Amino acid sequence: MAEEIRAEMVANVWKVVVSDGDTVADGDTLVILESMKMEIPVIAEADGAVTIKVNEGDVVQEGDLIAVIE
């Protein structure tokens, strides 16, 4: 079952830490968002192979899909 990771706020994608197909563990940082000069890590909520749905420099809205973990 796939686990969808979604943005919790409006933010800029500052850095993508992992690549498509990487194996991640629960608690690993996937992406770092930036909002109002604060860096907000987006954390994996499950173990598995990740597919990243954003690029560095993108702006995400609350609820936007950031990654899927299979």
mmCIF file as gemmi writes it, N, C-alpha and C atoms, coordinates in Angstrom:
data_model
loop_
_atom_site.group_PDB
_atom_site.id
_atom_site.type_symbol
_atom_site.label_atom_id
_atom_site.label_alt_id
_atom_site.label_comp_id
_atom_site.label_asym_id
_atom_site.label_entity_id
_atom_site.label_seq_id
_atom_site.pdbx_PDB_ins_code
_atom_site.Cartn_x
_atom_site.Cartn_y
_atom_site.Cartn_z
_atom_site.occupancy
_atom_site.B_iso_or_equiv
_atom_site.pdbx_formal_charge
_atom_site.auth_seq_id
_atom_site.auth_asym_id
_atom_site.pdbx_PDB_model_num
ATOM 1 N N . MET Axp A 1 ? 0.841 -1.186 0 1 0 ? 1 A 1
ATOM 2 C CA . MET Axp A 1 ? 0 0 0 1 0 ? 1 A 1
ATOM 3 C C . MET Axp A 1 ? 0.889 1.252 0 1 0 ? 1 A 1
ATOM 4 N N . ALA Axp A 2 ? 0.578 2.181 -0.852 1 0 ? 2 A 1
ATOM 5 C CA . ALA Axp A 2 ? 1.384 3.397 -0.999 1 0 ? 2 A 1
ATOM 6 C C . ALA Axp A 2 ? 1.047 4.406 0.098 1 0 ? 2 A 1
ATOM 7 N N . GLU Axp A 3 ? 2.073 5.082 0.581 1 0 ? 3 A 1
ATOM 8 C CA . GLU Axp A 3 ? 1.933 6.139 1.582 1 0 ? 3 A 1
ATOM 9 C C . GLU Axp A 3 ? 2.193 7.471 0.886 1 0 ? 3 A 1
ATOM 10 N N . GLU Axp A 4 ? 1.195 8.364 0.871 1 0 ? 4 A 1
ATOM 11 C CA . GLU Axp A 4 ? 1.355 9.672 0.252 1 0 ? 4 A 1
ATOM 12 C C . GLU Axp A 4 ? 1.832 10.68 1.294 1 0 ? 4 A 1
ATOM 13 N N . ILE Axp A 5 ? 2.849 11.447 0.934 1 0 ? 5 A 1
ATOM 14 C CA . ILE Axp A 5 ? 3.363 12.505 1.794 1 0 ? 5 A 1
ATOM 15 C C . ILE Axp A 5 ? 2.93 13.827 1.178 1 0 ? 5 A 1
ATOM 16 N N . ARG Axp A 6 ? 2.19 14.62 1.951 1 0 ? 6 A 1
ATOM 17 C CA . ARG Axp A 6 ? 1.633 15.876 1.432 1 0 ? 6 A 1
ATOM 18 C C . ARG Axp A 6 ? 2.145 17.074 2.225 1 0 ? 6 A 1
ATOM 19 N N . ALA Axp A 7 ? 2.152 18.232 1.563 1 0 ? 7 A 1
ATOM 20 C CA . ALA Axp A 7 ? 2.594 19.474 2.211 1 0 ? 7 A 1
ATOM 21 C C . ALA Axp A 7 ? 1.593 19.869 3.293 1 0 ? 7 A 1
ATOM 22 N N . GLU Axp A 8 ? 2.135 20.326 4.417 1 0 ? 8 A 1
ATOM 23 C CA . GLU Axp A 8 ? 1.286 20.777 5.517 1 0 ? 8 A 1
ATOM 24 C C . GLU Axp A 8 ? 1.065 22.287 5.497 1 0 ? 8 A 1
ATOM 25 N N . MET Axp A 9 ? 1.779 22.989 4.597 1 0 ? 9 A 1
ATOM 26 C CA . MET Axp A 9 ? 1.674 24.445 4.516 1 0 ? 9 A 1
ATOM 27 C C . MET Axp A 9 ? 2.151 24.907 3.15 1 0 ? 9 A 1
ATOM 28 N N . VAL Axp A 10 ? 1.902 26.171 2.847 1 0 ? 10 A 1
ATOM 29 C CA . VAL Axp A 10 ? 2.448 26.785 1.641 1 0 ? 10 A 1
ATOM 30 C C . VAL Axp A 10 ? 3.932 27.033 1.898 1 0 ? 10 A 1
ATOM 31 N N . ALA Axp A 11 ? 4.782 26.567 0.969 1 0 ? 11 A 1
ATOM 32 C CA . ALA Axp A 11 ? 6.229 26.704 1.156 1 0 ? 11 A 1
ATOM 33 C C . ALA Axp A 11 ? 6.942 26.523 -0.172 1 0 ? 11 A 1
ATOM 34 N N . ASN Axp A 12 ? 8.217 26.905 -0.18 1 0 ? 12 A 1
ATOM 35 C CA . ASN Axp A 12 ? 9.097 26.656 -1.321 1 0 ? 12 A 1
ATOM 36 C C . ASN Axp A 12 ? 9.841 25.354 -1.073 1 0 ? 12 A 1
ATOM 37 N N . VAL Axp A 13 ? 10.057 24.586 -2.145 1 0 ? 13 A 1
ATOM 38 C CA . VAL Axp A 13 ? 10.898 23.394 -2.034 1 0 ? 13 A 1
ATOM 39 C C . VAL Axp A 13 ? 12.336 23.873 -2.104 1 0 ? 13 A 1
ATOM 40 N N . TRP Axp A 14 ? 13.016 23.859 -0.955 1 0 ? 14 A 1
ATOM 41 C CA . TRP Axp A 14 ? 14.381 24.361 -0.867 1 0 ? 14 A 1
ATOM 42 C C . TRP Axp A 14 ? 15.379 23.314 -1.337 1 0 ? 14 A 1
ATOM 43 N N . LYS Axp A 15 ? 15.197 22.06 -0.897 1 0 ? 15 A 1
ATOM 44 C CA . LYS Axp A 15 ? 16.144 21.008 -1.261 1 0 ? 15 A 1
ATOM 45 C C . LYS Axp A 15 ? 15.434 19.655 -1.303 1 0 ? 15 A 1
ATOM 46 N N . VAL Axp A 16 ? 15.719 18.88 -2.347 1 0 ? 16 A 1
ATOM 47 C CA . VAL Axp A 16 ? 15.26 17.495 -2.434 1 0 ? 16 A 1
ATOM 48 C C . VAL Axp A 16 ? 16.426 16.629 -1.987 1 0 ? 16 A 1
ATOM 49 N N . VAL Axp A 17 ? 16.242 15.893 -0.891 1 0 ? 17 A 1
ATOM 50 C CA . VAL Axp A 17 ? 17.33 15.155 -0.257 1 0 ? 17 A 1
ATOM 51 C C . VAL Axp A 17 ? 17.525 13.77 -0.871 1 0 ? 17 A 1
ATOM 52 N N . VAL Axp A 18 ? 16.449 13.132 -1.302 1 0 ? 18 A 1
ATOM 53 C CA . VAL Axp A 18 ? 16.521 11.778 -1.861 1 0 ? 18 A 1
ATOM 54 C C . VAL Axp A 18 ? 16.165 11.804 -3.341 1 0 ? 18 A 1
ATOM 55 N N . SER Axp A 19 ? 16.472 10.722 -4.035 1 0 ? 19 A 1
ATOM 56 C CA . SER Axp A 19 ? 16.17 10.596 -5.464 1 0 ? 19 A 1
ATOM 57 C C . SER Axp A 19 ? 15.069 9.567 -5.679 1 0 ? 19 A 1
ATOM 58 N N . ASP Axp A 20 ? 14.397 9.678 -6.823 1 0 ? 20 A 1
ATOM 59 C CA . ASP Axp A 20 ? 13.391 8.675 -7.179 1 0 ? 20 A 1
ATOM 60 C C . ASP Axp A 20 ? 13.999 7.28 -7.12 1 0 ? 20 A 1
ATOM 61 N N . GLY Axp A 21 ? 13.272 6.36 -6.508 1 0 ? 21 A 1
ATOM 62 C CA . GLY Axp A 21 ? 13.723 4.981 -6.432 1 0 ? 21 A 1
ATOM 63 C C . GLY Axp A 21 ? 14.558 4.653 -5.212 1 0 ? 21 A 1
ATOM 64 N N . ASP Axp A 22 ? 15.017 5.682 -4.492 1 0 ? 22 A 1
ATOM 65 C CA . ASP Axp A 22 ? 15.787 5.428 -3.269 1 0 ? 22 A 1
ATOM 66 C C . ASP Axp A 22 ? 14.921 4.681 -2.255 1 0 ? 22 A 1
ATOM 67 N N . THR Axp A 23 ? 15.562 3.831 -1.476 1 0 ? 23 A 1
ATOM 68 C CA . THR Axp A 23 ? 14.877 3.161 -0.372 1 0 ? 23 A 1
ATOM 69 C C . THR Axp A 23 ? 15.046 4.031 0.865 1 0 ? 23 A 1
ATOM 70 N N . VAL Axp A 24 ? 13.927 4.356 1.503 1 0 ? 24 A 1
ATOM 71 C CA . VAL Axp A 24 ? 13.949 5.194 2.695 1 0 ? 24 A 1
ATOM 72 C C . VAL Axp A 24 ? 13.353 4.44 3.871 1 0 ? 24 A 1
ATOM 73 N N . ALA Axp A 25 ? 13.678 4.9 5.062 1 0 ? 25 A 1
ATOM 74 C CA . ALA Axp A 25 ? 13.13 4.325 6.293 1 0 ? 25 A 1
ATOM 75 C C . ALA Axp A 25 ? 12.255 5.371 6.975 1 0 ? 25 A 1
ATOM 76 N N . ASP Axp A 26 ? 11.32 4.898 7.763 1 0 ? 26 A 1
ATOM 77 C CA . ASP Axp A 26 ? 10.463 5.776 8.552 1 0 ? 26 A 1
ATOM 78 C C . ASP Axp A 26 ? 11.348 6.748 9.348 1 0 ? 26 A 1
ATOM 79 N N . GLY Axp A 27 ? 11.115 8.045 9.186 1 0 ? 27 A 1
ATOM 80 C CA . GLY Axp A 27 ? 11.905 9.047 9.894 1 0 ? 27 A 1
ATOM 81 C C . GLY Axp A 27 ? 12.985 9.711 9.056 1 0 ? 27 A 1
ATOM 82 N N . ASP Axp A 28 ? 13.291 9.175 7.864 1 0 ? 28 A 1
ATOM 83 C CA . ASP Axp A 28 ? 14.286 9.8 6.982 1 0 ? 28 A 1
ATOM 84 C C . ASP Axp A 28 ? 13.742 11.112 6.408 1 0 ? 28 A 1
ATOM 85 N N . THR Axp A 29 ? 14.623 12.076 6.201 1 0 ? 29 A 1
ATOM 86 C CA . THR Axp A 29 ? 14.235 13.333 5.563 1 0 ? 29 A 1
ATOM 87 C C . THR Axp A 29 ? 14.175 13.134 4.057 1 0 ? 29 A 1
ATOM 88 N N . LEU Axp A 30 ? 13.065 13.545 3.443 1 0 ? 30 A 1
ATOM 89 C CA . LEU Axp A 30 ? 12.876 13.417 1.997 1 0 ? 30 A 1
ATOM 90 C C . LEU Axp A 30 ? 13.165 14.732 1.28 1 0 ? 30 A 1
ATOM 91 N N . VAL Axp A 31 ? 12.592 15.797 1.802 1 0 ? 31 A 1
ATOM 92 C CA . VAL Axp A 31 ? 12.637 17.119 1.174 1 0 ? 31 A 1
ATOM 93 C C . VAL Axp A 31 ? 12.739 18.144 2.301 1 0 ? 31 A 1
ATOM 94 N N . ILE Axp A 32 ? 13.366 19.284 2.006 1 0 ? 32 A 1
ATOM 95 C CA . ILE Axp A 32 ? 13.365 20.386 2.966 1 0 ? 32 A 1
ATOM 96 C C . ILE Axp A 32 ? 12.606 21.546 2.325 1 0 ? 32 A 1
ATOM 97 N N . LEU Axp A 33 ? 11.566 21.992 3.023 1 0 ? 33 A 1
ATOM 98 C CA . LEU Axp A 33 ? 10.776 23.127 2.576 1 0 ? 33 A 1
ATOM 99 C C . LEU Axp A 33 ? 11.283 24.382 3.275 1 0 ? 33 A 1
ATOM 100 N N . GLU Axp A 34 ? 11.011 25.54 2.662 1 0 ? 34 A 1
ATOM 101 C CA . GLU Axp A 34 ? 11.378 26.821 3.271 1 0 ? 34 A 1
ATOM 102 C C . GLU Axp A 34 ? 10.137 27.7 3.268 1 0 ? 34 A 1
ATOM 103 N N . SER Axp A 35 ? 9.842 28.242 4.442 1 0 ? 35 A 1
ATOM 104 C CA . SER Axp A 35 ? 8.712 29.163 4.58 1 0 ? 35 A 1
ATOM 105 C C . SER Axp A 35 ? 9.064 30.201 5.631 1 0 ? 35 A 1
ATOM 106 N N . MET Axp A 36 ? 8.968 31.473 5.271 1 0 ? 36 A 1
ATOM 107 C CA . MET Axp A 36 ? 9.264 32.579 6.185 1 0 ? 36 A 1
ATOM 108 C C . MET Axp A 36 ? 10.636 32.417 6.841 1 0 ? 36 A 1
ATOM 109 N N . LYS Axp A 37 ? 11.634 32.063 6.036 1 0 ? 37 A 1
ATOM 110 C CA . LYS Axp A 37 ? 13.03 31.912 6.47 1 0 ? 37 A 1
ATOM 111 C C . LYS Axp A 37 ? 13.263 30.716 7.389 1 0 ? 37 A 1
ATOM 112 N N . MET Axp A 38 ? 12.262 29.848 7.541 1 0 ? 38 A 1
ATOM 113 C CA . MET Axp A 38 ? 12.434 28.636 8.35 1 0 ? 38 A 1
ATOM 114 C C . MET Axp A 38 ? 12.555 27.431 7.428 1 0 ? 38 A 1
ATOM 115 N N . GLU Axp A 39 ? 13.447 26.498 7.782 1 0 ? 39 A 1
ATOM 116 C CA . GLU Axp A 39 ? 13.588 25.251 7.04 1 0 ? 39 A 1
ATOM 117 C C . GLU Axp A 39 ? 12.748 24.184 7.731 1 0 ? 39 A 1
ATOM 118 N N . ILE Axp A 40 ? 11.882 23.52 6.955 1 0 ? 40 A 1
ATOM 119 C CA . ILE Axp A 40 ? 10.983 22.516 7.499 1 0 ? 40 A 1
ATOM 120 C C . ILE Axp A 40 ? 11.254 21.181 6.805 1 0 ? 40 A 1
ATOM 121 N N . PRO Axp A 41 ? 11.815 20.197 7.525 1 0 ? 41 A 1
ATOM 122 C CA . PRO Axp A 41 ? 12.053 18.893 6.896 1 0 ? 41 A 1
ATOM 123 C C . PRO Axp A 41 ? 10.737 18.137 6.698 1 0 ? 41 A 1
ATOM 124 N N . VAL Axp A 42 ? 10.626 17.472 5.566 1 0 ? 42 A 1
ATOM 125 C CA . VAL Axp A 42 ? 9.497 16.583 5.292 1 0 ? 42 A 1
ATOM 126 C C . VAL Axp A 42 ? 10.011 15.171 5.513 1 0 ? 42 A 1
ATOM 127 N N . ILE Axp A 43 ? 9.397 14.449 6.424 1 0 ? 43 A 1
ATOM 128 C CA . ILE Axp A 43 ? 9.9 13.177 6.915 1 0 ? 43 A 1
ATOM 129 C C . ILE Axp A 43 ? 9.101 12.015 6.339 1 0 ? 43 A 1
ATOM 130 N N . ALA Axp A 44 ? 9.809 10.917 5.997 1 0 ? 44 A 1
ATOM 131 C CA . ALA Axp A 44 ? 9.143 9.685 5.554 1 0 ? 44 A 1
ATOM 132 C C . ALA Axp A 44 ? 8.316 9.126 6.704 1 0 ? 44 A 1
ATOM 133 N N . GLU Axp A 45 ? 7.124 8.656 6.389 1 0 ? 45 A 1
ATOM 134 C CA . GLU Axp A 45 ? 6.231 8.1 7.4 1 0 ? 45 A 1
ATOM 135 C C . GLU Axp A 45 ? 6.108 6.587 7.278 1 0 ? 45 A 1
ATOM 136 N N . ALA Axp A 46 ? 6.957 5.994 6.427 1 0 ? 46 A 1
ATOM 137 C CA . ALA Axp A 46 ? 6.952 4.54 6.228 1 0 ? 46 A 1
ATOM 138 C C . ALA Axp A 46 ? 8.276 4.138 5.583 1 0 ? 46 A 1
ATOM 139 N N . ASP Axp A 47 ? 8.566 2.849 5.576 1 0 ? 47 A 1
ATOM 140 C CA . ASP Axp A 47 ? 9.733 2.309 4.878 1 0 ? 47 A 1
ATOM 141 C C . ASP Axp A 47 ? 9.325 1.964 3.448 1 0 ? 47 A 1
ATOM 142 N N . GLY Axp A 48 ? 10.257 2.103 2.49 1 0 ? 48 A 1
ATOM 143 C CA . GLY Axp A 48 ? 9.981 1.674 1.128 1 0 ? 48 A 1
ATOM 144 C C . GLY Axp A 48 ? 10.729 2.491 0.101 1 0 ? 48 A 1
ATOM 145 N N . ALA Axp A 49 ? 10.361 2.275 -1.164 1 0 ? 49 A 1
ATOM 146 C CA . ALA Axp A 49 ? 10.955 3.007 -2.283 1 0 ? 49 A 1
ATOM 147 C C . ALA Axp A 49 ? 10.165 4.293 -2.493 1 0 ? 49 A 1
ATOM 148 N N . VAL Axp A 50 ? 10.886 5.399 -2.674 1 0 ? 50 A 1
ATOM 149 C CA . VAL Axp A 50 ? 10.242 6.71 -2.758 1 0 ? 50 A 1
ATOM 150 C C . VAL Axp A 50 ? 10.186 7.215 -4.193 1 0 ? 50 A 1
ATOM 151 N N . THR Axp A 51 ? 9.094 7.892 -4.515 1 0 ? 51 A 1
ATOM 152 C CA . THR Axp A 51 ? 8.957 8.629 -5.768 1 0 ? 51 A 1
ATOM 153 C C . THR Axp A 51 ? 8.696 10.078 -5.38 1 0 ? 51 A 1
ATOM 154 N N . ILE Axp A 52 ? 9.586 10.979 -5.769 1 0 ? 52 A 1
ATOM 155 C CA . ILE Axp A 52 ? 9.468 12.395 -5.436 1 0 ? 52 A 1
ATOM 156 C C . ILE Axp A 52 ? 8.624 13.084 -6.502 1 0 ? 52 A 1
ATOM 157 N N . LYS Axp A 53 ? 7.67 13.888 -6.077 1 0 ? 53 A 1
ATOM 158 C CA . LYS Axp A 53 ? 6.731 14.55 -7 1 0 ? 53 A 1
ATOM 159 C C . LYS Axp A 53 ? 6.974 16.05 -7.134 1 0 ? 53 A 1
ATOM 160 N N . VAL Axp A 54 ? 8.059 16.579 -6.523 1 0 ? 54 A 1
ATOM 161 C CA . VAL Axp A 54 ? 8.368 18.009 -6.598 1 0 ? 54 A 1
ATOM 162 C C . VAL Axp A 54 ? 9.827 18.193 -7.019 1 0 ? 54 A 1
ATOM 163 N N . ASN Axp A 55 ? 10.155 19.395 -7.408 1 0 ? 55 A 1
ATOM 164 C CA . ASN Axp A 55 ? 11.525 19.757 -7.782 1 0 ? 55 A 1
ATOM 165 C C . ASN Axp A 55 ? 11.973 20.938 -6.938 1 0 ? 55 A 1
ATOM 166 N N . GLU Axp A 56 ? 13.279 21.07 -6.762 1 0 ? 56 A 1
ATOM 167 C CA . GLU Axp A 56 ? 13.808 22.223 -6.042 1 0 ? 56 A 1
ATOM 168 C C . GLU Axp A 56 ? 13.337 23.495 -6.742 1 0 ? 56 A 1
ATOM 169 N N . GLY Axp A 57 ? 12.881 24.453 -5.942 1 0 ? 57 A 1
ATOM 170 C CA . GLY Axp A 57 ? 12.385 25.719 -6.483 1 0 ? 57 A 1
ATOM 171 C C . GLY Axp A 57 ? 10.877 25.757 -6.666 1 0 ? 57 A 1
ATOM 172 N N . ASP Axp A 58 ? 10.215 24.604 -6.618 1 0 ? 58 A 1
ATOM 173 C CA . ASP Axp A 58 ? 8.749 24.573 -6.725 1 0 ? 58 A 1
ATOM 174 C C . ASP Axp A 58 ? 8.119 25.246 -5.506 1 0 ? 58 A 1
ATOM 175 N N . VAL Axp A 59 ? 6.912 25.739 -5.687 1 0 ? 59 A 1
ATOM 176 C CA . VAL Axp A 59 ? 6.105 26.236 -4.575 1 0 ? 59 A 1
ATOM 177 C C . VAL Axp A 59 ? 4.977 25.234 -4.376 1 0 ? 59 A 1
ATOM 178 N N . VAL Axp A 60 ? 4.83 24.742 -3.151 1 0 ? 60 A 1
ATOM 179 C CA . VAL Axp A 60 ? 3.753 23.801 -2.849 1 0 ? 60 A 1
ATOM 180 C C . VAL Axp A 60 ? 2.699 24.496 -1.999 1 0 ? 60 A 1
ATOM 181 N N . GLN Axp A 61 ? 1.467 24.092 -2.216 1 0 ? 61 A 1
ATOM 182 C CA . GLN Axp A 61 ? 0.332 24.572 -1.443 1 0 ? 61 A 1
ATOM 183 C C . GLN Axp A 61 ? -0.035 23.517 -0.412 1 0 ? 61 A 1
ATOM 184 N N . GLU Axp A 62 ? -0.733 23.895 0.618 1 0 ? 62 A 1
ATOM 185 C CA . GLU Axp A 62 ? -1.179 22.946 1.634 1 0 ? 62 A 1
ATOM 186 C C . GLU Axp A 62 ? -1.954 21.812 0.953 1 0 ? 62 A 1
ATOM 187 N N . GLY Axp A 63 ? -1.535 20.576 1.217 1 0 ? 63 A 1
ATOM 188 C CA . GLY Axp A 63 ? -2.196 19.395 0.649 1 0 ? 63 A 1
ATOM 189 C C . GLY Axp A 63 ? -1.581 18.871 -0.634 1 0 ? 63 A 1
ATOM 190 N N . ASP Axp A 64 ? -0.641 19.615 -1.225 1 0 ? 64 A 1
ATOM 191 C CA . ASP Axp A 64 ? 0.009 19.147 -2.459 1 0 ? 64 A 1
ATOM 192 C C . ASP Axp A 64 ? 0.826 17.894 -2.191 1 0 ? 64 A 1
ATOM 193 N N . LEU Axp A 65 ? 0.838 16.995 -3.162 1 0 ? 65 A 1
ATOM 194 C CA . LEU Axp A 65 ? 1.596 15.746 -3.059 1 0 ? 65 A 1
ATOM 195 C C . LEU Axp A 65 ? 3.087 16.041 -3.219 1 0 ? 65 A 1
ATOM 196 N N . ILE Axp A 66 ? 3.877 15.611 -2.226 1 0 ? 66 A 1
ATOM 197 C CA . ILE Axp A 66 ? 5.33 15.795 -2.27 1 0 ? 66 A 1
ATOM 198 C C . ILE Axp A 66 ? 6.026 14.501 -2.677 1 0 ? 66 A 1
ATOM 199 N N . ALA Axp A 67 ? 5.586 13.374 -2.128 1 0 ? 67 A 1
ATOM 200 C CA . ALA Axp A 67 ? 6.245 12.103 -2.409 1 0 ? 67 A 1
ATOM 201 C C . ALA Axp A 67 ? 5.279 10.957 -2.167 1 0 ? 67 A 1
ATOM 202 N N . VAL Axp A 68 ? 5.608 9.818 -2.767 1 0 ? 68 A 1
ATOM 203 C CA . VAL Axp A 68 ? 4.862 8.567 -2.535 1 0 ? 68 A 1
ATOM 204 C C . VAL Axp A 68 ? 5.882 7.51 -2.153 1 0 ? 68 A 1
ATOM 205 N N . ILE Axp A 69 ? 5.571 6.774 -1.09 1 0 ? 69 A 1
ATOM 206 C CA . ILE Axp A 69 ? 6.438 5.677 -0.648 1 0 ? 69 A 1
ATOM 207 C C . ILE Axp A 69 ? 5.685 4.38 -0.87 1 0 ? 69 A 1
ATOM 208 N N . GLU Axp A 70 ? 6.291 3.487 -1.648 1 0 ? 70 A 1
ATOM 209 C CA . GLU Axp A 70 ? 5.677 2.192 -1.974 1 0 ? 70 A 1
ATOM 210 C C . GLU Axp A 70 ? 6.182 1.131 -1.025 1 0 ? 70 A 1
